[in-house]
Structure formats: structure tokens, C-alpha cells
């Protein structure tokens, strides 16, 4: 098998983000789901990638080292949605005394703080502390919380995304 330039980009992308689903790869590299699935199967058959069904998502996930976490796959989903707007992105970013799952700084200057919250454990005090620390930047700041189900208690001024 001869690797194409696109194959190399796919493998590099999966190495950088830890893993991806067929849908995520398709959004970045292919015009259709079937083309993406077929090419990923070839890469797995030739041992360039590994694949398993993710225990939380119930979907095939492609990776090179170890199965990525649900957190990692959620962050990758949001990154793909924002891909043309991102100026800076970092996972596990420390703001004051709090770690956020990911920070995005967009070309417009807007800052998006992303928290992946499977078990409704993100505390309002953490969000307030992060927002207070970022107030000094003068930038527009949004907090997005991604979860698998509906959140029991809503935090003001937070965008909720349900997967």
C-alpha cells in the first residue's frame, strides 16, 4: 500500500488529537462518510491505525497509541466546528488556579472556554473564577459546557451543548 498525502495528514491529525471518529475524519478530509470509512479501513488493515468501538460513544474510534477519552473526542468535535476561526487552542489550560478542558482564542479575539462535563460536576464557582480572571483581557469570553445529557443545574451565561 502506498500512503497518499491525505493519508499522512489523517495519521498526523489522529496523532495530534489522540483519536477520531469516522464522522470527524470525514468532515476534515472527505466529501462522504463512505469514502472516509473505506479509507480508514484500509489504513487499519495496513496497520497504520488501530480501531475499537468507544465504550461511551458506541462508535468506531481510530487512534495510534491508546483509545482516546470521551473528553478528548468532544474537544476534537468542537475544534472541527471552529477550525477556520481558531488562532490558538490548548487542551488542559490553567487559568488562575483552575484547569479548563480547552481554551480557544478565535481570529476575532473572542475566547471560548470549553468544559466537557459528563457527570454534571463543573461547579459554578470554577466558572466564575475563570471568567473573573479573563475579564482583564477585555476580550469577549464565552463558556461552553458539553455533556451527554441535560444538566441538572444551569449556570448563568453558559452555553450548553448536548452530545
N, CA and C atoms as an extended XYZ file, in Angstrom:
489
Properties=species:S:1:pos:R:3:atomname:S:1:resname:S:1:resid:I:1 pbc="F F F"
N         0.837       -1.192        0.000 N   UNK     1
C         0.000        0.000        0.000 CA  UNK     1
C         0.878        1.251        0.000 C   UNK     1
N         0.506        2.199       -0.816 N   UNK     2
C         1.225        3.467       -0.865 CA  UNK     2
C         0.393        4.526       -0.138 C   UNK     2
N         1.029        5.188        0.823 N   UNK     3
C         0.351        6.264        1.550 CA  UNK     3
C         0.211        7.493        0.668 C   UNK     3
N        -0.978        8.090        0.663 N   UNK     4
C        -1.191        9.343       -0.063 CA  UNK     4
C        -0.888       10.509        0.877 C   UNK     4
N        -0.837       11.712        0.323 N   UNK     5
C        -0.659       12.906        1.160 CA  UNK     5
C        -1.808       13.019        2.167 C   UNK     5
N        -3.031       12.712        1.703 N   UNK     6
C        -4.193       12.789        2.596 CA  UNK     6
C        -4.070       11.758        3.725 C   UNK     6
N        -3.580       10.545        3.402 N   UNK     7
C        -3.373        9.526        4.441 CA  UNK     7
C        -2.427       10.040        5.515 C   UNK     7
N        -1.354       10.657        5.088 N   UNK     8
C        -0.368       11.204        6.026 CA  UNK     8
C        -0.997       12.288        6.891 C   UNK     8
N        -1.817       13.155        6.293 N   UNK     9
C        -2.497       14.203        7.058 CA  UNK     9
C        -3.467       13.605        8.073 C   UNK     9
N        -4.164       12.551        7.673 N   UNK    10
C        -5.103       11.889        8.582 CA  UNK    10
C        -4.350       11.285        9.764 C   UNK    10
N        -3.281       10.573        9.488 N   UNK    11
C        -2.493        9.936       10.552 CA  UNK    11
C        -1.908       10.994       11.485 C   UNK    11
N        -1.383       12.080       10.920 N   UNK    12
C        -0.841       13.169       11.744 CA  UNK    12
C        -1.928       13.807       12.608 C   UNK    12
N        -3.101       14.017       12.021 N   UNK    13
C        -4.210       14.602       12.773 CA  UNK    13
C        -4.596       13.697       13.942 C   UNK    13
N        -4.716       12.407       13.686 N   UNK    14
C        -5.091       11.450       14.728 CA  UNK    14
C        -4.012       11.391       15.814 C   UNK    14
N        -2.749       11.492       15.428 N   UNK    15
C        -1.665       11.539       16.421 CA  UNK    15
C        -1.777       12.780       17.292 C   UNK    15
N        -2.063       13.921       16.677 N   UNK    16
C        -2.134       15.192       17.412 CA  UNK    16
C        -3.293       15.234       18.397 C   UNK    16
N        -4.468       14.745       17.973 N   UNK    17
C        -5.641       14.872       18.850 CA  UNK    17
C        -5.930       13.599       19.637 C   UNK    17
N        -5.191       12.531       19.379 N   UNK    18
C        -5.352       11.295       20.144 CA  UNK    18
C        -6.250       10.266       19.496 C   UNK    18
N        -7.176       10.710       18.679 N   UNK    19
C        -8.082        9.792       18.004 CA  UNK    19
C        -9.246       10.542       17.406 C   UNK    19
N       -10.000        9.847       16.557 N   UNK    20
C       -11.141       10.492       15.905 CA  UNK    20
C       -12.124        9.449       15.413 C   UNK    20
N       -13.367        9.884       15.254 N   UNK    21
C       -14.407        9.027       14.691 CA  UNK    21
C       -14.413        9.166       13.175 C   UNK    21
N       -15.155        8.288       12.517 N   UNK    22
C       -15.290        8.378       11.057 CA  UNK    22
C       -15.879        9.733       10.677 C   UNK    22
N       -16.903       10.170       11.418 N   UNK    23
C       -17.550       11.452       11.108 CA  UNK    23
C       -16.571       12.614       11.206 C   UNK    23
N       -15.724       12.601       12.229 N   UNK    24
C       -14.756       13.688       12.398 CA  UNK    24
C       -13.753       13.712       11.247 C   UNK    24
N       -13.253       12.550       10.871 N   UNK    25
C       -12.299       12.475        9.751 CA  UNK    25
C       -12.979       12.900        8.458 C   UNK    25
N       -14.218       12.465        8.275 N   UNK    26
C       -14.945       12.830        7.058 CA  UNK    26
C       -15.109       14.344        6.940 C   UNK    26
N       -15.466       15.014        8.034 N   UNK    27
C       -15.658       16.469        7.997 CA  UNK    27
C       -14.387       17.202        7.583 C   UNK    27
N       -13.238       16.649        7.927 N   UNK    28
C       -11.970       17.323        7.621 CA  UNK    28
C       -11.359       16.922        6.279 C   UNK    28
N       -11.557       15.667        5.863 N   UNK    29
C       -10.763       15.160        4.744 CA  UNK    29
C       -11.537       14.554        3.572 C   UNK    29
N       -12.825       14.257        3.719 N   UNK    30
C       -13.548       13.530        2.680 CA  UNK    30
C       -14.897       14.166        2.359 C   UNK    30
N       -15.366       13.992        1.134 N   UNK    31
C       -16.684       14.518        0.779 CA  UNK    31
C       -17.847       13.644        1.270 C   UNK    31
N       -17.570       12.366        1.621 N   UNK    32
C       -18.661       11.498        2.067 CA  UNK    32
C       -18.201       10.570        3.194 C   UNK    32
N       -19.191       10.094        3.941 N   UNK    33
C       -18.947        9.161        5.046 CA  UNK    33
C       -18.342        7.865        4.520 C   UNK    33
N       -18.915        7.317        3.437 N   UNK    34
C       -18.446        6.037        2.889 CA  UNK    34
C       -16.987        6.098        2.439 C   UNK    34
N       -16.604        7.188        1.789 N   UNK    35
C       -15.204        7.329        1.355 CA  UNK    35
C       -14.280        7.343        2.570 C   UNK    35
N       -14.696        8.055        3.600 N   UNK    36
C       -13.907        8.144        4.830 CA  UNK    36
C       -13.782        6.768        5.479 C   UNK    36
N       -14.900        6.074        5.625 N   UNK    37
C       -14.907        4.752        6.264 CA  UNK    37
C       -14.037        3.766        5.490 C   UNK    37
N       -14.134        3.792        4.168 N   UNK    38
C       -13.347        2.862        3.346 CA  UNK    38
C       -11.854        3.119        3.467 C   UNK    38
N       -11.463        4.392        3.460 N   UNK    39
C       -10.025        4.707        3.540 CA  UNK    39
C        -9.486        4.383        4.936 C   UNK    39
N       -10.250        4.661        5.965 N   UNK    40
C        -9.818        4.339        7.326 CA  UNK    40
C        -9.664        2.832        7.500 C   UNK    40
N       -10.555        2.057        6.898 N   UNK    41
C       -10.436        0.593        6.961 CA  UNK    41
C        -9.126        0.134        6.320 C   UNK    41
N        -8.767        0.737        5.186 N   UNK    42
C        -7.504        0.394        4.515 CA  UNK    42
C        -6.319        0.734        5.420 C   UNK    42
N        -6.372        1.881        6.080 N   UNK    43
C        -5.282        2.288        6.983 CA  UNK    43
C        -5.183        1.352        8.188 C   UNK    43
N        -6.317        0.860        8.659 N   UNK    44
C        -6.315       -0.110        9.767 CA  UNK    44
C        -5.785       -1.452        9.278 C   UNK    44
N        -6.265       -1.909        8.130 N   UNK    45
C        -5.828       -3.203        7.579 CA  UNK    45
C        -4.323       -3.244        7.344 C   UNK    45
N        -3.738       -2.078        7.031 N   UNK    46
C        -2.303       -1.994        6.790 CA  UNK    46
C        -1.532       -1.534        8.022 C   UNK    46
N        -2.207       -1.550        9.183 N   UNK    47
C        -1.598       -1.311       10.497 CA  UNK    47
C        -1.032        0.104       10.706 C   UNK    47
N        -1.598        1.083        9.977 N   UNK    48
C        -1.212        2.473       10.224 CA  UNK    48
C        -2.044        3.054       11.366 C   UNK    48
N        -3.249        2.509       11.555 N   UNK    49
C        -4.154        2.954       12.606 CA  UNK    49
C        -4.740        1.742       13.319 C   UNK    49
N        -5.246        1.994       14.529 N   UNK    50
C        -5.989        0.989       15.285 CA  UNK    50
C        -7.442        1.469       15.360 C   UNK    50
N        -8.354        0.540       15.600 N   UNK    51
C        -9.766        0.910       15.725 CA  UNK    51
C       -10.447        0.047       16.772 C   UNK    51
N       -11.331        0.685       17.542 N   UNK    52
C       -12.177       -0.013       18.515 CA  UNK    52
C       -13.476        0.773       18.648 C   UNK    52
N       -14.488        0.100       19.152 N   UNK    53
C       -15.745        0.779       19.478 CA  UNK    53
C       -15.539        1.495       20.811 C   UNK    53
N       -15.817        2.790       20.849 N   UNK    54
C       -15.649        3.561       22.079 CA  UNK    54
C       -16.743        3.171       23.077 C   UNK    54
N       -16.369        2.895       24.339 N   UNK    55
C       -17.351        2.418       25.323 CA  UNK    55
C       -18.449        3.425       25.673 C   UNK    55
N       -18.185        4.710       25.555 N   UNK    56
C       -19.206        5.719       25.884 CA  UNK    56
C       -19.976        6.130       24.633 C   UNK    56
N       -19.271        6.355       23.530 N   UNK    57
C       -19.923        6.795       22.294 CA  UNK    57
C       -20.634        5.674       21.553 C   UNK    57
N       -20.081        4.464       21.647 N   UNK    58
C       -20.640        3.356       20.889 CA  UNK    58
C       -20.345        3.453       19.401 C   UNK    58
N       -19.302        4.208       19.055 N   UNK    59
C       -18.888        4.387       17.660 CA  UNK    59
C       -17.447        3.915       17.502 C   UNK    59
N       -17.080        3.615       16.251 N   UNK    60
C       -15.684        3.280       15.974 CA  UNK    60
C       -14.828        4.517       16.171 C   UNK    60
N       -13.695        4.321       16.845 N   UNK    61
C       -12.735        5.397       17.049 CA  UNK    61
C       -11.382        4.907       16.549 C   UNK    61
N       -10.726        5.741       15.770 N   UNK    62
C        -9.424        5.416       15.178 CA  UNK    62
C        -8.357        6.141       15.967 C   UNK    62
N        -7.258        5.446       16.249 N   UNK    63
C        -6.186        6.011       17.062 CA  UNK    63
C        -4.885        5.297       16.718 C   UNK    63
N        -3.756        5.811       17.263 N   UNK    64
C        -2.454        5.184       17.007 CA  UNK    64
C        -1.838        4.605       18.269 C   UNK    64
N        -2.072        5.238       19.413 N   UNK    65
C        -1.427        4.779       20.650 CA  UNK    65
C        -2.421        4.100       21.575 C   UNK    65
N        -3.338        4.885       22.148 N   UNK    66
C        -4.346        4.313       23.032 CA  UNK    66
C        -5.687        4.969       22.749 C   UNK    66
N        -6.733        4.259       23.117 N   UNK    67
C        -8.094        4.764       22.886 CA  UNK    67
C        -8.264        6.132       23.551 C   UNK    67
N        -8.710        7.137       22.792 N   UNK    68
C        -8.885        8.467       23.387 CA  UNK    68
C       -10.080        8.511       24.325 C   UNK    68
N       -10.038        9.439       25.246 N   UNK    69
C       -11.128        9.610       26.202 CA  UNK    69
C       -12.320       10.290       25.526 C   UNK    69
N       -13.463       10.191       26.174 N   UNK    70
C       -14.656       10.906       25.717 CA  UNK    70
C       -14.367       12.405       25.679 C   UNK    70
N       -13.674       12.908       26.712 N   UNK    71
C       -13.290       14.323       26.761 CA  UNK    71
C       -12.546       14.721       25.485 C   UNK    71
N       -11.550       13.950       25.160 N   UNK    72
C       -10.711       14.250       24.000 CA  UNK    72
C       -11.527       14.290       22.710 C   UNK    72
N       -12.432       13.342       22.539 N   UNK    73
C       -13.258       13.294       21.328 CA  UNK    73
C       -14.233       14.471       21.267 C   UNK    73
N       -14.761       14.900       22.417 N   UNK    74
C       -15.645       16.068       22.450 CA  UNK    74
C       -14.894       17.339       22.073 C   UNK    74
N       -13.686       17.482       22.593 N   UNK    75
C       -12.867       18.651       22.273 CA  UNK    75
C       -12.560       18.659       20.774 C   UNK    75
N       -12.253       17.492       20.226 N   UNK    76
C       -11.976       17.393       18.788 CA  UNK    76
C       -13.201       17.801       17.979 C   UNK    76
N       -14.404       17.416       18.417 N   UNK    77
C       -15.641       17.811       17.732 CA  UNK    77
C       -15.769       19.331       17.659 C   UNK    77
N       -15.557       19.990       18.786 N   UNK    78
C       -15.679       21.457       18.832 CA  UNK    78
C       -14.576       22.095       17.993 C   UNK    78
N       -13.366       21.548       18.060 N   UNK    79
C       -12.260       22.076       17.264 CA  UNK    79
C       -12.601       22.018       15.772 C   UNK    79
N       -13.213       20.928       15.333 N   UNK    80
C       -13.586       20.787       13.922 CA  UNK    80
C       -14.642       21.824       13.550 C   UNK    80
N       -15.605       22.076       14.451 N   UNK    81
C       -16.631       23.088       14.191 CA  UNK    81
C       -16.019       24.481       14.031 C   UNK    81
N       -14.977       24.760       14.811 N   UNK    82
C       -14.368       26.098       14.818 CA  UNK    82
C       -13.113       26.205       13.943 C   UNK    82
N       -12.761       25.147       13.225 N   UNK    83
C       -11.441       25.011       12.595 CA  UNK    83
C       -10.969       26.222       11.786 C   UNK    83
N       -11.868       26.902       11.091 N   UNK    84
C       -11.449       28.034       10.262 CA  UNK    84
C       -11.309       29.330       11.066 C   UNK    84
N       -11.715       29.305       12.323 N   UNK    85
C       -11.701       30.519       13.148 CA  UNK    85
C       -10.631       30.512       14.233 C   UNK    85
N        -9.961       29.381       14.449 N   UNK    86
C        -9.051       29.241       15.595 CA  UNK    86
C        -7.697       29.889       15.337 C   UNK    86
N        -7.324       30.778       16.246 N   UNK    87
C        -5.994       31.386       16.233 CA  UNK    87
C        -5.066       30.633       17.194 C   UNK    87
N        -5.627       30.199       18.342 N   UNK    88
C        -4.869       29.483       19.364 CA  UNK    88
C        -5.806       28.493       20.041 C   UNK    88
N        -5.265       27.328       20.355 N   UNK    89
C        -6.037       26.309       21.061 CA  UNK    89
C        -5.093       25.543       21.962 C   UNK    89
N        -5.534       25.262       23.184 N   UNK    90
C        -4.736       24.412       24.066 CA  UNK    90
C        -5.662       23.634       24.985 C   UNK    90
N        -5.407       22.328       25.068 N   UNK    91
C        -6.153       21.463       25.978 CA  UNK    91
C        -5.536       21.579       27.366 C   UNK    91
N        -6.326       21.327       28.392 N   UNK    92
C        -5.864       21.375       29.791 CA  UNK    92
C        -5.099       22.682       30.066 C   UNK    92
N        -5.793       23.778       29.952 N   UNK    93
C        -5.199       25.104       30.100 CA  UNK    93
C        -5.472       25.635       31.507 C   UNK    93
N        -4.433       26.154       32.155 N   UNK    94
C        -4.571       26.656       33.523 CA  UNK    94
C        -4.881       28.149       33.507 C   UNK    94
N        -5.969       28.504       34.182 N   UNK    95
C        -6.367       29.902       34.352 CA  UNK    95
C        -6.513       30.119       35.846 C   UNK    95
N        -5.664       30.972       36.379 N   UNK    96
C        -5.578       31.184       37.822 CA  UNK    96
C        -5.280       29.847       38.473 C   UNK    96
N        -6.156       29.358       39.327 N   UNK    97
C        -5.924       28.066       39.982 CA  UNK    97
C        -6.810       26.955       39.414 C   UNK    97
N        -7.377       27.205       38.255 N   UNK    98
C        -8.310       26.247       37.654 CA  UNK    98
C        -7.796       25.755       36.307 C   UNK    98
N        -7.971       24.477       36.070 N   UNK    99
C        -7.692       23.920       34.750 CA  UNK    99
C        -9.010       23.798       33.999 C   UNK    99
N        -9.028       24.306       32.770 N   UNK   100
C       -10.187       24.125       31.910 CA  UNK   100
C        -9.818       23.066       30.871 C   UNK   100
N       -10.823       22.357       30.374 N   UNK   101
C       -10.546       21.279       29.425 CA  UNK   101
C        -9.894       21.799       28.142 C   UNK   101
N       -10.318       22.969       27.687 N   UNK   102
C        -9.703       23.536       26.485 CA  UNK   102
C       -10.008       25.029       26.408 C   UNK   102
N        -9.068       25.770       25.843 N   UNK   103
C        -9.292       27.186       25.566 CA  UNK   103
C        -9.078       27.397       24.070 C   UNK   103
N        -9.987       28.156       23.480 N   UNK   104
C        -9.864       28.553       22.078 CA  UNK   104
C        -9.807       30.066       22.037 C   UNK   104
N        -8.841       30.609       21.313 N   UNK   105
C        -8.826       32.033       21.012 CA  UNK   105
C        -9.079       32.115       19.516 C   UNK   105
N       -10.151       32.809       19.152 N   UNK   106
C       -10.531       32.883       17.748 CA  UNK   106
C        -9.859       34.071       17.067 C   UNK   106
N        -9.841       34.051       15.754 N   UNK   107
C        -9.240       35.144       14.979 CA  UNK   107
C        -9.877       36.486       15.324 C   UNK   107
N       -11.157       36.477       15.706 N   UNK   108
C       -11.873       37.703       16.064 CA  UNK   108
C       -11.445       38.246       17.427 C   UNK   108
N       -10.695       37.439       18.198 N   UNK   109
C       -10.280       37.833       19.539 CA  UNK   109
C       -11.149       37.228       20.630 C   UNK   109
N       -12.287       36.648       20.242 N   UNK   110
C       -13.176       36.012       21.223 CA  UNK   110
C       -12.465       34.808       21.841 C   UNK   110
N       -12.700       34.603       23.140 N   UNK   111
C       -12.142       33.464       23.862 CA  UNK   111
C       -13.297       32.525       24.226 C   UNK   111
N       -13.112       31.250       23.917 N   UNK   112
C       -14.101       30.244       24.289 CA  UNK   112
C       -13.432       29.266       25.252 C   UNK   112
N       -14.045       29.115       26.415 N   UNK   113
C       -13.593       28.145       27.409 CA  UNK   113
C       -14.506       26.934       27.267 C   UNK   113
N       -13.909       25.777       27.082 N   UNK   114
C       -14.688       24.556       26.901 CA  UNK   114
C       -14.493       23.617       28.081 C   UNK   114
N       -15.597       23.187       28.651 N   UNK   115
C       -15.596       22.194       29.716 CA  UNK   115
C       -16.421       21.007       29.242 C   UNK   115
N       -15.857       19.823       29.293 N   UNK   116
C       -16.594       18.607       28.991 CA  UNK   116
C       -17.043       18.045       30.330 C   UNK   116
N       -18.335       17.931       30.494 N   UNK   117
C       -18.905       17.620       31.805 CA  UNK   117
C       -19.866       16.445       31.690 C   UNK   117
N       -19.347       15.245       31.803 N   UNK   118
C       -20.163       14.043       31.655 CA  UNK   118
C       -21.095       13.864       32.846 C   UNK   118
N       -20.619       14.147       34.041 N   UNK   119
C       -21.360       13.830       35.256 CA  UNK   119
C       -21.898       15.052       35.999 C   UNK   119
N       -22.067       16.188       35.306 N   UNK   120
C       -22.608       17.406       35.931 CA  UNK   120
C       -21.803       17.851       37.144 C   UNK   120
N       -20.487       17.850       37.019 N   UNK   121
C       -19.646       18.197       38.166 CA  UNK   121
C       -18.950       19.552       38.036 C   UNK   121
N       -19.111       20.234       36.935 N   UNK   122
C       -18.482       21.552       36.799 CA  UNK   122
C       -19.191       22.514       37.744 C   UNK   122
N       -18.428       23.111       38.635 N   UNK   123
C       -19.005       23.976       39.668 CA  UNK   123
C       -19.103       25.421       39.166 C   UNK   123
N       -20.152       26.084       39.612 N   UNK   124
C       -20.371       27.474       39.240 CA  UNK   124
C       -19.216       28.346       39.745 C   UNK   124
N       -18.650       28.012       40.887 N   UNK   125
C       -17.539       28.802       41.442 CA  UNK   125
C       -16.319       28.747       40.515 C   UNK   125
N       -16.077       27.609       39.899 N   UNK   126
C       -14.959       27.486       38.951 CA  UNK   126
C       -15.198       28.390       37.746 C   UNK   126
N       -16.406       28.360       37.204 N   UNK   127
C       -16.738       29.181       36.033 CA  UNK   127
C       -16.586       30.666       36.374 C   UNK   127
N       -17.088       31.075       37.546 N   UNK   128
C       -16.974       32.485       37.967 CA  UNK   128
C       -15.514       32.892       38.100 C   UNK   128
N       -14.694       32.045       38.706 N   UNK   129
C       -13.276       32.339       38.888 CA  UNK   129
C       -12.564       32.499       37.539 C   UNK   129
N       -12.864       31.607       36.616 N   UNK   130
C       -12.241       31.676       35.285 CA  UNK   130
C       -12.681       32.954       34.566 C   UNK   130
N       -13.965       33.268       34.621 N   UNK   131
C       -14.467       34.476       33.958 CA  UNK   131
C       -13.859       35.743       34.564 C   UNK   131
N       -13.728       35.778       35.890 N   UNK   132
C       -13.110       36.937       36.550 CA  UNK   132
C       -11.657       37.113       36.102 C   UNK   132
N       -10.932       36.010       36.001 N   UNK   133
C        -9.529       36.079       35.580 CA  UNK   133
C        -9.408       36.563       34.137 C   UNK   133
N       -10.352       36.188       33.300 N   UNK   134
C       -10.278       36.576       31.888 CA  UNK   134
C       -10.865       37.954       31.608 C   UNK   134
N       -11.560       38.539       32.583 N   UNK   135
C       -12.124       39.878       32.422 CA  UNK   135
C       -11.036       40.892       32.077 C   UNK   135
N        -9.843       40.696       32.631 N   UNK   136
C        -8.730       41.614       32.427 CA  UNK   136
C        -8.310       41.717       30.972 C   UNK   136
N        -8.581       40.684       30.170 N   UNK   137
C        -8.151       40.683       28.769 CA  UNK   137
C        -8.954       41.670       27.936 C   UNK   137
N       -10.170       41.977       28.369 N   UNK   138
C       -11.027       42.865       27.603 CA  UNK   138
C       -11.696       42.157       26.429 C   UNK   138
N       -11.409       40.895       26.261 N   UNK   139
C       -11.988       40.123       25.151 CA  UNK   139
C       -13.376       39.619       25.523 C   UNK   139
N       -14.143       39.310       24.489 N   UNK   140
C       -15.424       38.646       24.700 CA  UNK   140
C       -15.113       37.203       25.083 C   UNK   140
N       -15.697       36.743       26.188 N   UNK   141
C       -15.419       35.392       26.675 CA  UNK   141
C       -16.734       34.624       26.763 C   UNK   141
N       -16.706       33.409       26.233 N   UNK   142
C       -17.859       32.514       26.352 CA  UNK   142
C       -17.403       31.222       27.013 C   UNK   142
N       -18.276       30.645       27.824 N   UNK   143
C       -18.024       29.338       28.423 CA  UNK   143
C       -19.018       28.363       27.807 C   UNK   143
N       -18.491       27.273       27.266 N   UNK   144
C       -19.319       26.213       26.689 CA  UNK   144
C       -19.132       24.962       27.538 C   UNK   144
N       -20.227       24.349       27.911 N   UNK   145
C       -20.167       23.079       28.633 CA  UNK   145
C       -20.814       22.010       27.757 C   UNK   145
N       -20.034       20.978       27.462 N   UNK   146
C       -20.504       19.868       26.639 CA  UNK   146
C       -20.815       18.698       27.553 C   UNK   146
N       -21.969       18.081       27.355 N   UNK   147
C       -22.337       16.935       28.167 CA  UNK   147
C       -23.125       15.908       27.382 C   UNK   147
N       -23.290       14.738       27.977 N   UNK   148
C       -24.046       13.671       27.325 CA  UNK   148
C       -25.540       13.811       27.549 C   UNK   148
N       -25.946       14.434       28.615 N   UNK   149
C       -27.372       14.571       28.906 CA  UNK   149
C       -27.677       15.974       29.371 C   UNK   149
N       -28.932       16.194       29.740 N   UNK   150
C       -29.328       17.513       30.231 CA  UNK   150
C       -28.698       17.768       31.592 C   UNK   150
N       -28.262       18.984       31.791 N   UNK   151
C       -27.644       19.378       33.050 CA  UNK   151
C       -28.725       19.642       34.088 C   UNK   151
N       -28.480       19.157       35.297 N   UNK   152
C       -29.455       19.338       36.379 CA  UNK   152
C       -29.594       20.812       36.759 C   UNK   152
N       -28.452       21.466       36.986 N   UNK   153
C       -28.489       22.875       37.390 CA  UNK   153
C       -27.769       23.696       36.331 C   UNK   153
N       -28.457       24.703       35.847 N   UNK   154
C       -27.865       25.568       34.822 CA  UNK   154
C       -27.048       26.676       35.491 C   UNK   154
N       -25.919       27.014       34.872 N   UNK   155
C       -25.098       28.128       35.337 CA  UNK   155
C       -25.370       29.292       34.385 C   UNK   155
N       -25.570       30.476       34.926 N   UNK   156
C       -25.875       31.654       34.102 CA  UNK   156
C       -24.725       31.949       33.137 C   UNK   156
N       -25.091       32.466       31.974 N   UNK   157
C       -24.145       32.916       30.947 CA  UNK   157
C       -23.253       31.802       30.422 C   UNK   157
N       -23.770       30.581       30.386 N   UNK   158
C       -23.019       29.448       29.864 CA  UNK   158
C       -23.808       28.815       28.731 C   UNK   158
N       -23.118       28.480       27.650 N   UNK   159
C       -23.760       27.794       26.529 CA  UNK   159
C       -23.618       26.288       26.766 C   UNK   159
N       -24.741       25.575       26.681 N   UNK   160
C       -24.741       24.129       26.888 CA  UNK   160
C       -24.880       23.414       25.558 C   UNK   160
N       -24.024       22.411       25.345 N   UNK   161
C       -24.064       21.615       24.121 CA  UNK   161
C       -24.263       20.164       24.548 C   UNK   161
N       -25.314       19.559       24.039 N   UNK   162
C       -25.608       18.178       24.399 CA  UNK   162
C       -25.191       17.263       23.264 C   UNK   162
N       -24.381       16.250       23.594 N   UNK   163
C       -23.961       15.289       22.572 CA  UNK   163
C       -24.774       14.020       22.657 C   UNK   163
